[in-house]
Amino acid sequence: MTDSIKYVLDETHIPKYWYNLMADLPSPPPPVLHPGTLQPIGPDDLAPLFPMALIMQEVTTEREVQIPEPVRQVYRQWRPSPLYRARRLEKALDTPARIYYKYEGVSPAGSHKPNTAVPQAFYNMEAGIKKISTETGAGQWGSSLAFAGALFGIDVQVFMVRVSFNQKPYRRALMETYGARCIASPSMETDVGRMILAATPDSNGSLGIAISEAVEVAAKNDDTKYALGSVLNHVLLHQTVIGQEAIKQLEMANDYPDVVVGCTGGGSNFSGIAFPFIGAQLRGGKKVKVIAIEPAACPSLTRGKYAYDFGDTGHLTPLVKMHTLGSTFIPPGFHAGGLRYHGMAPLLSHVKELGLIEAKAYHQITCFEAGVFFARTEGIVPAPEANHAIKGTIDEALKCKEEGVSRAILFNLCGHGHFDMQAYTDYFAGKLVDQQYDEQELAMALSGLPSVKAA
Ligand SMILES: Cc1ncc(COP(=O)(O)O)c(C=O)c1O
């Protein structure tokens, strides 16, 4: 063991391949279905929305998918991201645990999202696409795609969930700085948006609604494709640079995690750090306890049903089997906007069904408390989403203390919170509440799940 604080790799260590967990799983995830025929969809069904290179990545079972050199060139701006040993946090907790965190806040947009925004924009550019529509929750994804669009000459239009649009005006300004257009969702610009506003004029919006708006724009305009910042296989694939780098950095530290922790909205940053470790385990390596942390007000993995459902509220997407709260479920407007999604990535849901990960849910106040404790020891102010991972990590570290054992805990600090200071201000003013979702609304949303015979 060394006494280093940070483990830094040079640019030559940026992975050359994305790691595809599909190659090592004992069984494949259930197929994606066409909502009309209930038959598995093929690449052509997705062609109006995505360039073919990304569609092929969606279905590939090859273990390694080569990262195009122009994408690696852009990654060089912030990758490999640092791995830190949280020595001051360990001391403050008085724990024998060895806590490490991979810090993705060093990217231009401030989170892990550019890891997939850059390749998505690149493949669209290669296919001759000039416009992309997308949604954003916290604004991290919208900023990331706006940044990537600027690099590859693509116009980006972002539907931002209204509650976050109001909470974070500077995220919108950042998107505009990169040259994108940002619209509060639900909006009057789409059929879905107009329908929802007619029924609920003061709607907070949700990721499910914003996805519908962005998909509608792409489906109706031949010159526009759609991009998703999480959930899909190719997004999870692109994020595996995080875990691959972490494995090398932990080698520098002569260590290997016993526990891996991440927060889950649609599942991409968590999968990015966890899948390379789960894959190593499936190939005969050390068993790792992998814990997904989600918000108690939108608990898809811990309270959702594993069932076929739409990926969006307006029912424009294919049916995917995932842990879902129902596509019409609108979570309360808590501050971790990136975690307000009704479903979970189908691949990650399958991994959960295989028993390869655990999931836990926490309310927001205890997560902010953990985030502030982290900021006061390690100095970095985390994104509200990342506070969930920190809370999960601190609980694991305190368990080590109780049991008197030293375990290595690795977590993904997936973004900084510099655009989220209003949330921290509200927390200090005692204005945050632990919102409960409406049980009746959940029951209704779940009862509306599409009926698909056991697949
Ligand atoms: C900082 C941050 N963390 C986490 C998430 C959740 O997404 P995912 O589960 O795909 O990582 C988001 C989504 O917007 C985010 O901005």
The ligand as a MOL file (V3000), in Angstrom:
LIG
                    3D

  0  0  0     0  0            999 V3000
M  V30 BEGIN CTAB
M  V30 COUNTS 16 16 0 0 0
M  V30 BEGIN ATOM
M  V30 1 C -24.2960 13.9780 -11.9940 0
M  V30 2 C -25.2740 12.9160 -12.3760 0
M  V30 3 N -25.2090 11.7230 -11.7730 0
M  V30 4 C -26.0630 10.7280 -12.0710 0
M  V30 5 C -27.0460 10.8940 -13.0150 0
M  V30 6 C -27.9820 9.7710 -13.2640 0
M  V30 7 O -27.8110 9.1520 -14.4770 0
M  V30 8 P -27.1350 7.7400 -14.6050 0
M  V30 9 O -27.8210 6.8110 -13.6510 0
M  V30 10 O -27.3590 7.3550 -16.0110 0
M  V30 11 O -25.6940 7.8870 -14.2830 0
M  V30 12 C -27.1510 12.1010 -13.6900 0
M  V30 13 C -28.1700 12.2750 -14.7290 0
M  V30 14 O -28.4710 13.3080 -15.2080 0
M  V30 15 C -26.2430 13.1400 -13.3670 0
M  V30 16 O -26.3100 14.3300 -13.9630 0
M  V30 END ATOM
M  V30 BEGIN BOND
M  V30 1 1 1 2
M  V30 2 1 2 3
M  V30 3 2 2 15
M  V30 4 2 3 4
M  V30 5 1 4 5
M  V30 6 1 5 6
M  V30 7 2 5 12
M  V30 8 1 6 7
M  V30 9 1 7 8
M  V30 10 2 8 9
M  V30 11 1 8 10
M  V30 12 1 8 11
M  V30 13 1 12 13
M  V30 14 1 12 15
M  V30 15 2 13 14
M  V30 16 1 15 16
M  V30 END BOND
M  V30 END CTAB
M  END
